[in-house]
Amino acid sequence: MKLTLYDKIAISCSRVVTTGYSTSFSLGIKMLAARHRKAIYAIYGFVRLADEIVDTFFGQPQKEMLDRFRADTAEAINSHISSNPVLHSFQWAVNTYNIDKEFIEAFLYSMEMDLSLKNHDRQSYSEYIYGSAEAVGLMCLRVFCHDDPSRFDRLREPARLLGSAFQKVNFLRDIKSDWTERGRVYFPGVDFNNFTVEEKRQIEKDIESEFAGAREGVRGLDRGSRRGVYLAYSYYLALFAKIKKAGADSVAGKRYRISNGRKTLLLLKALFYDMAGLI
């Protein structure tokens, strides 16, 4: 389908949102085949806007804003147009790549949970991770496998594992802001006033298992998407390794990052591995 000038401008807006909020994901998207990039920018821009409503719009009517955002999203998808450029680019991606409405609804439900649920039990923890991370990964997988539905079916579970691993690493990285600034504890039964080494290790074992299961899924992608996803996988694995080395008290009081120099080395490694067929 030929893009209009407005379509192109809307996708450019989603790209600006993506690059403004995440250098790591932006580099990963640039490593994708050109045919995938516009849709992934559209998905990330949509996700980022919803996340901002629940994470930073304090003092505003967040519930009403999220409800309006949900309604505007549905209207954009159904009518194939929106005056909000980020929602317009997202509806284009949804309608072009047949992205499942269930994934979108699960994501928005997780965002709604952030407005009221501060301490999770096992069920709400699983539901939250599915909507906030796994469902987003599945949206991207629809784009990557648009011309090969059987590949989507094969890679669905590894994609969920990868999204879950990414999100749990985010939870560990963002303990300080989630807990001290927003009062959220995602890990069931954990008290960050007394975060123990054993609790941290149990969480890490869970993440290690998911990264291992996700690796085969990364290998199963076609070349147009494999390199970019592998770069994101490498970034998060490096961040996870850094967090594992830190003490429980340190993780609860500090936000860990990967330096730009380290990111550059991981980028070069991903390029080499891709050219050598080692991914």
Backbone hydrogen bonds in HBPLUS format (Angstrom, degrees):
<---DONOR---> <-ACCEPTOR-->    atom                        ^
c    i                          cat <-CA-CA->   ^        H-A-AA   ^      H-
h    n   atom  resd res      DA  || num        DHA   H-A  angle D-A-AA Bond
n    s   type  num  typ     dist DA aas  dist angle  dist       angle   num
A0008-LYS N   A0004-THR O   3.06 MM   4  6.36 161.8  2.10 151.6 155.4     1
A0009-ILE N   A0005-LEU O   2.95 MM   4  6.24 157.6  2.00 151.0 157.3     2
A0010-ALA N   A0006-TYR O   2.81 MM   4  5.97 159.9  1.85 154.2 159.8     3
A0011-ILE N   A0007-ASP O   2.98 MM   4  6.25 160.9  2.02 152.4 156.8     4
A0012-SER N   A0008-LYS O   2.95 MM   4  6.17 149.3  2.04 141.3 150.5     5
A0013-CYS N   A0009-ILE O   2.95 MM   4  6.29 144.9  2.07 144.9 154.1     6
A0013-CYS N   A0010-ALA O   3.12 MM   3  5.09 119.9  2.50  92.8 107.3     7
A0014-SER N   A0010-ALA O   3.12 MM   4  6.53 153.3  2.20 146.8 153.4     8
A0015-ARG N   A0011-ILE O   2.91 MM   4  6.22 147.9  2.01 145.7 155.2     9
A0016-VAL N   A0012-SER O   2.94 MM   4  6.24 151.1  2.02 146.5 153.7    10
A0017-VAL N   A0013-CYS O   3.00 MM   4  6.32 158.4  2.04 149.8 155.3    11
A0018-THR N   A0014-SER O   2.98 MM   4  6.19 160.0  2.02 145.3 150.6    12
A0019-THR N   A0015-ARG O   2.91 MM   4  6.13 173.8  1.92 156.8 157.7    13
A0020-GLY N   A0016-VAL O   2.88 MM   4  5.85 149.2  1.98 144.4 153.4    14
A0021-TYR N   A0017-VAL O   3.12 MM   4  6.21 143.6  2.26 144.5 152.2    15
A0022-SER N   A0018-THR O   2.93 MM   4  5.91 155.8  1.99 157.0 163.2    16
A0026-SER N   A0022-SER O   3.10 MM   4  6.08 149.6  2.20 134.9 144.1    17
A0027-LEU N   A0023-THR O   3.00 MM   4  6.17 156.7  2.05 145.6 150.1    18
A0028-GLY N   A0024-SER O   3.09 MM   4  6.37 156.2  2.14 145.4 152.4    19
A0029-ILE N   A0025-PHE O   2.85 MM   4  6.11 155.7  1.91 151.5 157.3    20
A0030-LYS N   A0026-SER O   3.01 MM   4  6.27 154.1  2.08 146.1 153.0    21
A0031-MET N   A0027-LEU O   3.18 MM   4  6.44 128.5  2.46 137.9 150.5    22
A0031-MET N   A0028-GLY O   3.11 MM   3  5.18 138.3  2.30  96.7 108.6    23
A0032-LEU N   A0029-ILE O   2.98 MM   3  5.25 157.1  2.03 107.9 115.4    24
A0033-ALA N   A0224-GLY O   2.68 MM 191  4.52 155.8  1.74 147.8 146.7    25
A0036-HIS N   A0033-ALA O   2.96 MM   3  5.69 159.6  2.00 123.4 129.4    26
A0040-ILE N   A0036-HIS O   3.26 MM   4  6.44 159.1  2.30 155.2 161.4    27
A0041-TYR N   A0037-ARG O   2.88 MM   4  6.10 161.6  1.91 162.1 167.0    28
A0042-ALA N   A0038-LYS O   2.99 MM   4  6.22 153.0  2.06 143.7 151.6    29
A0043-ILE N   A0039-ALA O   2.94 MM   4  6.23 152.7  2.02 146.1 152.8    30
A0044-TYR N   A0040-ILE O   2.94 MM   4  6.11 171.2  1.95 152.4 154.9    31
A0045-GLY N   A0041-TYR O   2.87 MM   4  5.99 161.8  1.90 151.4 156.7    32
A0046-PHE N   A0042-ALA O   3.19 MM   4  6.31 158.9  2.23 142.3 147.2    33
A0047-VAL N   A0043-ILE O   3.01 MM   4  6.26 168.3  2.03 156.4 159.3    34
A0048-ARG N   A0044-TYR O   2.84 MM   4  5.96 159.4  1.88 152.8 158.7    35
A0049-LEU N   A0045-GLY O   3.10 MM   4  6.29 157.3  2.16 146.4 151.3    36
A0050-ALA N   A0046-PHE O   3.24 MM   4  6.53 169.1  2.25 155.5 157.5    37
A0051-ASP N   A0047-VAL O   3.00 MM   4  6.16 160.3  2.04 149.1 155.2    38
A0052-GLU N   A0048-ARG O   2.91 MM   4  6.13 149.8  2.01 147.0 154.8    39
A0053-ILE N   A0049-LEU O   3.19 MM   4  6.51 151.7  2.27 147.6 154.1    40
A0055-ASP N   A0051-ASP O   2.90 MM   4  5.92 139.6  2.06 146.5 158.9    41
A0056-THR N   A0052-GLU O   2.92 MM   4  5.34 159.8  1.96 143.8 145.0    42
A0060-GLN N   A0057-PHE O   3.27 MM   3  5.73 146.5  2.39 130.7 131.7    43
A0062-GLN N   A0060-GLN O   2.77 MM   2  5.47 126.8  2.05 114.7  97.9    44
A0065-MET N   A0061-PRO O   2.90 MM   4  6.12 157.6  1.95 155.5 163.0    45
A0066-LEU N   A0062-GLN O   2.79 MM   4  6.00 157.2  1.84 152.5 158.1    46
A0067-ASP N   A0063-LYS O   2.90 MM   4  6.11 160.0  1.94 149.7 155.6    47
A0068-ARG N   A0064-GLU O   2.92 MM   4  6.11 154.8  1.99 144.8 151.7    48
A0069-PHE N   A0065-MET O   2.87 MM   4  6.08 152.4  1.95 142.4 150.7    49
A0070-ARG N   A0066-LEU O   2.83 MM   4  6.09 155.2  1.90 150.6 156.9    50
A0071-ALA N   A0067-ASP O   2.98 MM   4  6.23 162.2  2.01 147.3 151.8    51
A0072-ASP N   A0068-ARG O   2.79 MM   4  5.97 160.1  1.83 150.6 156.7    52
A0073-THR N   A0069-PHE O   2.88 MM   4  6.02 146.9  1.99 141.9 151.0    53
A0074-ALA N   A0070-ARG O   3.06 MM   4  6.37 163.9  2.08 151.9 154.8    54
A0075-GLU N   A0071-ALA O   2.96 MM   4  6.18 162.4  1.99 150.4 155.6    55
A0076-ALA N   A0072-ASP O   2.90 MM   4  6.01 156.9  1.95 143.2 149.7    56
A0077-ILE N   A0073-THR O   3.00 MM   4  6.25 162.7  2.03 153.9 157.9    57
A0078-ASN N   A0074-ALA O   2.96 MM   4  6.11 163.2  1.99 150.7 155.6    58
A0079-SER N   A0075-GLU O   2.84 MM   4  5.87 157.5  1.89 151.4 157.2    59
A0080-HIS N   A0076-ALA O   2.78 MM   4  5.44 122.5  2.11 137.8 149.6    60
A0088-HIS N   A0084-ASN O   2.82 MM   4  6.02 148.7  1.91 154.2 164.8    61
A0089-SER N   A0085-PRO O   2.96 MM   4  6.14 159.8  2.00 144.4 148.4    62
A0090-PHE N   A0086-VAL O   3.01 MM   4  6.20 150.0  2.10 139.9 148.9    63
A0091-GLN N   A0087-LEU O   2.89 MM   4  6.07 163.4  1.92 149.5 153.0    64
A0092-TRP N   A0088-HIS O   3.05 MM   4  6.26 152.3  2.12 143.8 151.6    65
A0093-ALA N   A0089-SER O   3.06 MM   4  6.37 155.7  2.12 144.1 149.7    66
A0094-VAL N   A0090-PHE O   2.86 MM   4  6.15 165.4  1.89 157.9 162.0    67
A0095-ASN N   A0091-GLN O   2.88 MM   4  5.95 169.9  1.89 151.9 154.6    68
A0096-THR N   A0092-TRP O   2.86 MM   4  5.81 147.2  1.96 143.7 153.3    69
A0097-TYR N   A0093-ALA O   2.93 MM   4  5.82 161.3  1.96 148.3 152.7    70
A0098-ASN N   A0094-VAL O   2.93 MM   4  5.46 107.5  2.46 134.3 145.9    71
A0099-ILE N   A0094-VAL O   3.09 MM   5  4.75 150.4  2.18 127.6 135.6    72
A0103-PHE N   A0100-ASP O   3.15 MM   3  5.55 133.6  2.38 105.5 115.9    73
A0105-GLU N   A0101-LYS O   2.90 MM   4  6.19 164.9  1.92 159.9 163.9    74
A0106-ALA N   A0102-GLU O   2.93 MM   4  6.02 156.5  1.99 144.1 150.6    75
A0107-PHE N   A0103-PHE O   3.02 MM   4  6.22 155.6  2.08 144.3 150.8    76
A0108-LEU N   A0104-ILE O   3.01 MM   4  6.29 168.4  2.02 154.8 157.2    77
A0109-TYR N   A0105-GLU O   2.92 MM   4  6.07 147.1  2.03 143.6 152.9    78
A0110-SER N   A0106-ALA O   3.11 MM   4  6.38 153.8  2.18 144.9 150.9    79
A0111-MET N   A0107-PHE O   3.08 MM   4  6.49 153.0  2.16 148.6 156.4    80
A0112-GLU N   A0108-LEU O   2.98 MM   4  6.26 151.2  2.07 142.8 150.4    81
A0113-MET N   A0109-TYR O   2.96 MM   4  6.30 146.2  2.08 145.3 154.8    82
A0114-ASP N   A0110-SER O   3.26 MM   4  6.62 142.5  2.41 143.1 151.5    83
A0114-ASP N   A0111-MET O   3.15 MM   3  5.29 127.4  2.44  96.9 109.8    84
A0115-LEU N   A0112-GLU O   3.06 MM   3  5.46 150.8  2.15 108.8 117.4    85
A0116-SER N   A0113-MET O   3.18 MM   3  5.70 150.8  2.27 112.4 119.8    86
A0117-LEU N   A0113-MET O   2.81 MM   4  5.40 163.8  1.83 162.2 167.1    87
A0185-VAL N   A0118-LYS O   2.76 MM  67  6.03 158.8  1.80 167.2 173.0    88
A0125-TYR N   A0121-ASP O   2.88 MM   4  5.90 155.3  1.94 155.6 163.4    89
A0126-SER N   A0122-ARG O   3.08 MM   4  6.25 160.5  2.12 145.1 149.2    90
A0127-GLU N   A0123-GLN O   2.97 MM   4  6.21 162.4  2.00 151.6 156.9    91
A0128-TYR N   A0124-SER O   2.78 MM   4  5.87 156.3  1.84 144.7 151.5    92
A0129-ILE N   A0125-TYR O   3.02 MM   4  6.21 166.6  2.04 150.4 153.6    93
A0130-TYR N   A0126-SER O   2.95 MM   4  6.10 158.9  1.99 147.5 153.8    94
A0131-GLY N   A0127-GLU O   3.07 MM   4  6.27 172.8  2.07 152.3 153.6    95
A0132-SER N   A0128-TYR O   2.84 MM   4  5.87 170.9  1.84 159.2 162.4    96
A0133-ALA N   A0129-ILE O   3.03 MM   4  5.53 147.4  2.14 137.5 143.4    97
A0134-GLU N   A0129-ILE O   3.14 MM   5  6.49 165.2  2.16 151.0 155.0    98
A0135-ALA N   A0130-TYR O   2.67 MM   5  5.77 156.9  1.72 175.0 170.8    99
A0137-GLY N   A0133-ALA O   2.98 MM   4  6.27 158.4  2.02 153.6 159.4   100
A0138-LEU N   A0134-GLU O   2.94 MM   4  6.27 147.9  2.04 147.0 156.5   101
A0139-MET N   A0135-ALA O   2.95 MM   4  6.27 141.8  2.10 140.0 150.1   102
A0140-CYS N   A0136-VAL O   3.12 MM   4  6.49 159.8  2.16 149.8 154.0   103
A0141-LEU N   A0137-GLY O   2.87 MM   4  6.14 149.7  1.97 142.7 152.2   104
A0142-ARG N   A0138-LEU O   3.00 MM   4  6.21 145.2  2.12 142.5 149.9   105
A0143-VAL N   A0140-CYS O   3.01 MM   3  5.17 121.2  2.37  98.5 113.0   106
A0144-PHE N   A0140-CYS O   2.99 MM   4  6.38 162.7  2.02 153.7 158.0   107
A0145-CYS N   A0141-LEU O   2.87 MM   4  5.92 150.2  1.96 149.1 156.4   108
A0146-HIS N   A0143-VAL O   3.38 MM   3  5.19 165.0  2.40 108.9 107.3   109
A0148-ASP N   A0145-CYS O   2.91 MM   3  4.95 158.6  1.95 109.3 116.1   110
A0151-ARG N   A0148-ASP O   2.95 MM   3  5.48 134.9  2.16 113.6 125.3   111
A0152-PHE N   A0148-ASP O   3.39 MM   4  6.88 149.7  2.49 145.6 154.0   112
A0153-ASP N   A0149-PRO O   3.12 MM   4  6.51 157.3  2.18 149.5 154.5   113
A0154-ARG N   A0150-SER O   3.07 MM   4  6.33 152.4  2.15 141.9 149.1   114
A0155-LEU N   A0151-ARG O   2.94 MM   4  6.09 150.2  2.03 150.2 158.0   115
A0156-ARG N   A0152-PHE O   2.95 MM   4  5.74 114.5  2.39 146.7 159.7   116
A0159-ALA N   A0155-LEU O   2.94 MM   4  5.99 153.9  2.00 152.4 160.1   117
A0160-ARG N   A0156-ARG O   3.05 MM   4  6.35 147.9  2.16 144.8 153.5   118
A0161-LEU N   A0157-GLU O   3.00 MM   4  6.32 156.1  2.06 152.0 158.6   119
A0162-LEU N   A0158-PRO O   2.94 MM   4  6.21 155.0  2.01 147.0 153.4   120
A0163-GLY N   A0159-ALA O   3.01 MM   4  6.24 165.1  2.03 149.6 153.1   121
A0164-SER N   A0160-ARG O   2.92 MM   4  6.09 159.8  1.97 149.8 155.6   122
A0165-ALA N   A0161-LEU O   2.87 MM   4  6.08 161.7  1.91 150.3 155.2   123
A0166-PHE N   A0162-LEU O   2.96 MM   4  6.18 166.1  1.98 153.9 157.4   124
A0167-GLN N   A0163-GLY O   3.00 MM   4  6.20 161.5  2.04 146.9 151.9   125
A0168-LYS N   A0164-SER O   2.96 MM   4  6.18 161.2  2.00 154.1 158.7   126
A0169-VAL N   A0165-ALA O   3.01 MM   4  6.21 153.5  2.08 150.0 157.0   127
A0170-ASN N   A0166-PHE O   2.94 MM   4  6.25 154.5  2.00 146.3 154.1   128
A0171-PHE N   A0167-GLN O   2.86 MM   4  6.23 149.3  1.95 146.5 155.3   129
A0172-LEU N   A0168-LYS O   3.09 MM   4  6.38 155.7  2.15 143.5 148.5   130
A0173-ARG N   A0169-VAL O   2.83 MM   4  6.09 162.6  1.86 154.6 160.1   131
A0174-ASP N   A0170-ASN O   2.79 MM   4  5.85 152.2  1.87 152.5 159.3   132
A0178-ASP N   A0174-ASP O   2.83 MM   4  5.87 170.7  1.84 169.9 172.3   133
A0179-TRP N   A0175-ILE O   2.83 MM   4  5.58 162.8  1.85 149.1 154.7   134
A0180-THR N   A0176-LYS O   2.92 MM   4  5.58 147.0  2.03 135.7 145.0   135
A0181-GLU N   A0177-SER O   3.06 MM   4  5.04 141.7  2.21 118.8 130.1   136
A0184-ARG N   A0178-ASP O   2.77 MM   6  5.20 165.9  1.79 141.5 137.0   137
A0183-GLY N   A0179-TRP O   3.05 MM   4  4.42 132.0  2.29 108.2 116.6   138
A0190-VAL N   A0187-PHE O   3.37 MM   3  5.82 158.0  2.42 136.3 133.1   139
A0194-ASN N   A0191-ASP O   2.85 MM   3  5.52 156.7  1.91 116.9 124.7   140
A0200-LYS N   A0196-THR O   3.08 MM   4  6.35 162.0  2.11 149.3 154.1   141
A0201-ARG N   A0197-VAL O   2.92 MM   4  6.14 155.0  1.98 146.2 153.5   142
A0202-GLN N   A0198-GLU O   2.97 MM   4  6.18 154.1  2.04 149.0 154.9   143
A0203-ILE N   A0199-GLU O   3.15 MM   4  6.40 158.0  2.20 147.5 153.0   144
A0204-GLU N   A0200-LYS O   2.97 MM   4  6.22 155.8  2.03 147.4 154.6   145
A0205-LYS N   A0201-ARG O   2.91 MM   4  6.16 151.2  1.99 148.0 155.0   146
A0206-ASP N   A0202-GLN O   3.25 MM   4  6.47 156.2  2.31 143.2 148.5   147
A0207-ILE N   A0203-ILE O   3.10 MM   4  6.45 157.3  2.15 148.3 154.4   148
A0208-GLU N   A0204-GLU O   2.84 MM   4  6.04 162.5  1.87 154.4 159.2   149
A0209-SER N   A0205-LYS O   3.10 MM   4  6.28 158.0  2.15 146.2 151.0   150
A0210-GLU N   A0206-ASP O   3.18 MM   4  6.49 152.6  2.26 143.8 151.0   151
A0211-PHE N   A0207-ILE O   2.91 MM   4  6.21 161.9  1.94 160.1 164.5   152
A0212-ALA N   A0208-GLU O   3.05 MM   4  6.25 159.2  2.10 147.5 153.1   153
A0213-GLY N   A0209-SER O   3.07 MM   4  6.31 156.6  2.12 145.1 151.1   154
A0214-ALA N   A0210-GLU O   2.91 MM   4  6.03 145.1  2.03 146.3 156.1   155
A0215-ARG N   A0211-PHE O   3.14 MM   4  6.26 136.1  2.34 144.5 153.6   156
A0217-GLY N   A0214-ALA O   2.93 MM   3  5.15 122.2  2.27 102.8 118.4   157
A0218-VAL N   A0214-ALA O   3.08 MM   4  6.51 149.2  2.18 153.7 162.8   158
A0219-ARG N   A0215-ARG O   3.13 MM   4  6.47 160.6  2.16 150.4 155.0   159
A0220-GLY N   A0216-GLU O   3.00 MM   4  6.19 133.1  2.23 135.8 148.6   160
A0220-GLY N   A0217-GLY O   3.08 MM   3  4.94 126.9  2.38  90.7 105.1   161
A0221-LEU N   A0218-VAL O   3.27 MM   3  5.61 163.9  2.29 109.8 114.6   162
A0225-SER N   A0222-ASP O   3.12 MM   3  5.82 153.9  2.19 118.3 124.8   163
A0226-ARG N   A0222-ASP O   2.86 MM   4  5.77 154.7  1.92 160.1 167.7   164
A0229-VAL N   A0225-SER O   3.16 MM   4  6.30 168.3  2.17 160.0 163.6   165
A0230-TYR N   A0226-ARG O   2.82 MM   4  5.89 155.2  1.88 150.0 157.8   166
A0231-LEU N   A0227-ARG O   3.02 MM   4  6.23 146.0  2.14 141.0 149.6   167
A0232-ALA N   A0228-GLY O   3.18 MM   4  6.53 160.5  2.22 147.4 151.3   168
A0233-TYR N   A0229-VAL O   2.87 MM   4  6.12 159.5  1.91 150.0 156.5   169
A0234-SER N   A0230-TYR O   2.81 MM   4  6.03 151.9  1.89 145.5 152.9   170
A0235-TYR N   A0231-LEU O   2.92 MM   4  6.22 157.6  1.97 152.6 158.1   171
A0236-TYR N   A0232-ALA O   3.04 MM   4  6.28 169.5  2.06 155.0 156.9   172
A0237-LEU N   A0233-TYR O   2.94 MM   4  6.07 150.5  2.02 144.6 153.5   173
A0238-ALA N   A0234-SER O   2.94 MM   4  6.09 155.4  2.00 147.2 153.2   174
A0239-LEU N   A0235-TYR O   2.93 MM   4  6.22 156.6  1.99 148.8 155.7   175
A0240-PHE N   A0236-TYR O   2.83 MM   4  5.95 156.4  1.89 143.8 150.7   176
A0241-ALA N   A0237-LEU O   2.94 MM   4  6.15 152.9  2.01 142.5 149.6   177
A0242-LYS N   A0238-ALA O   3.11 MM   4  6.37 149.8  2.21 142.6 150.1   178
A0243-ILE N   A0239-LEU O   2.99 MM   4  6.30 156.3  2.05 149.5 155.9   179
A0244-LYS N   A0240-PHE O   2.87 MM   4  6.09 156.2  1.93 152.7 159.2   180
A0245-LYS N   A0241-ALA O   3.34 MM   4  6.53 143.0  2.49 137.4 145.0   181
A0246-ALA N   A0243-ILE O   3.03 MM   3  5.24 144.4  2.16 104.0 114.6   182
A0251-VAL N   A0247-GLY O   3.02 MM   4  6.29 161.7  2.05 157.8 161.7   183
A0252-ALA N   A0248-ALA O   3.15 MM   4  6.32 155.9  2.21 147.2 153.4   184
A0253-GLY N   A0250-SER O   3.09 MM   3  5.23 146.6  2.20 100.3 110.5   185
A0263-LYS N   A0259-SER O   2.95 MM   4  6.26 154.2  2.02 149.2 157.0   186
A0264-THR N   A0260-ASN O   2.94 MM   4  6.19 150.7  2.03 145.0 152.4   187
A0265-LEU N   A0261-GLY O   3.10 MM   4  6.44 155.4  2.17 145.3 151.3   188
A0266-LEU N   A0262-ARG O   2.97 MM   4  6.25 154.9  2.04 148.5 155.4   189
A0267-LEU N   A0263-LYS O   2.88 MM   4  6.12 148.1  1.99 145.2 154.3   190
A0268-LEU N   A0264-THR O   2.98 MM   4  6.27 161.5  2.01 151.9 155.9   191
A0269-LYS N   A0265-LEU O   2.92 MM   4  6.12 153.9  1.99 144.7 152.5   192
A0270-ALA N   A0266-LEU O   2.92 MM   4  6.10 154.9  1.98 143.3 149.7   193
A0271-LEU N   A0267-LEU O   3.01 MM   4  6.31 155.9  2.07 148.9 155.2   194
A0272-PHE N   A0268-LEU O   2.93 MM   4  6.19 161.9  1.96 149.0 153.9   195
A0273-TYR N   A0269-LYS O   2.82 MM   4  6.00 170.5  1.83 156.2 159.0   196
A0274-ASP N   A0270-ALA O   2.93 MM   4  6.01 152.5  2.01 141.8 149.5   197
A0275-MET N   A0271-LEU O   3.00 MM   4  6.23 166.4  2.02 151.6 154.8   198
A0276-ALA N   A0272-PHE O   2.87 MM   4  6.04 149.7  1.96 151.2 160.3   199
A0277-GLY N   A0273-TYR O   2.96 MM   4  5.90 107.3  2.50 133.5 148.7   200
A0278-LEU N   A0273-TYR O   2.75 MM   5  4.79 158.8  1.80 149.1 150.3   201
A0277-GLY N   A0274-ASP O   3.15 MM   3  5.10 155.2  2.22  99.9 107.4   202
